[in-house]
C-alpha cells in the first residue's frame, strides 16, 4: 500500500451504517490507482462523538460520508467538516427532501427505522447512553457500573474509544488525567482490572493537539500543544496508572478498532477468571 496515494473514508451513521459502506466502496473502486481505508462509525447518536470522528478524519487525507436524521448531528458534522476543509457527502438529507416534496409531508426522523428493535439493539443503545452520561469524568458515580473505565491525558481518544466500546455493547466510562486536578475518589474504588490507561508518544500527541488548536482558530504554539507540557502530563499520568496498577495501552500507532479489540479481550479474560 502506497502511503502517498492512501486516503481515508470516514462513514458516520445514526444506525448500522451499511448504506454508507456500500456507497463508499462503490465510489472508491472507480479509482484504480488509489488505496483507501474505510473507517465506519455506526450508531452515532451524540453530537460530541460526531465531532470527535471528524476531528480524527482531519488527521488524514479524508472524505466523510454520513447518514443521519438527527438535525443537531447533521449540523455538527457539516460545521466540523467545513472547519477543517474536509469534503463530505450528506446521503440522507437530499433524499429525504425529495420524498418530503413528493409526499407533501415531513419525515418522522427516526434513526434506524429499517432495523428491528431487538434485545441487541436496546443493549447497544443502553451502552451508548451510558458512555455519553459518564464521558470525560462528568459523573464519577457511574465508574463502578462500567465494564471498563478508560483514563488518559487529553486527546488520547478516550471518548471515541468509549463510544466504539458502546457500539459493541460494553459500558465504558472515561476520566481525563490533568496535572493539578484531583481524580475522583470513586476511581480508586474500581477493580484495577476494569481500568485501562491510554498513553501515546509526545510527538504524536503534540501533532494532534496542534491540529486541534488550528481548527479552533487558536495558535498552534499554545502551551497545550508544547512538548514540554505534554511530557509533563504523560509522566504525571504514568505515575497515576502505576499507583492504580491498571493495564496500559500505547495508542501511538493504533486505530481505535485495534485498541478496542485489546480491551475487549481483557474484559473477556477477566470475566472468564471470575466464573
Secondary structure by P-SEA (a helix, b strand, c coil): cccccbbbbbbbccccaaaaaaaaaaaaaccccccbbbbbbcccccaaaaaaaaaaaaaccbbbbbccccaaaaaaaaaaaaaabbbbbbccaaaaaaaaaaacccccccccccccccaaaaaaaaaaaaaaaacccccccccccccbbbbbccccaaaaaaaaaaaaccbbbbbbbbccccccccccccccccbbbbbbbaaaaaaaaaaaaaaaccccccccccaaaaaaaaaaaaaaaaaabbbbbbcccccaaaaaaaaaaaaaaaaaaac
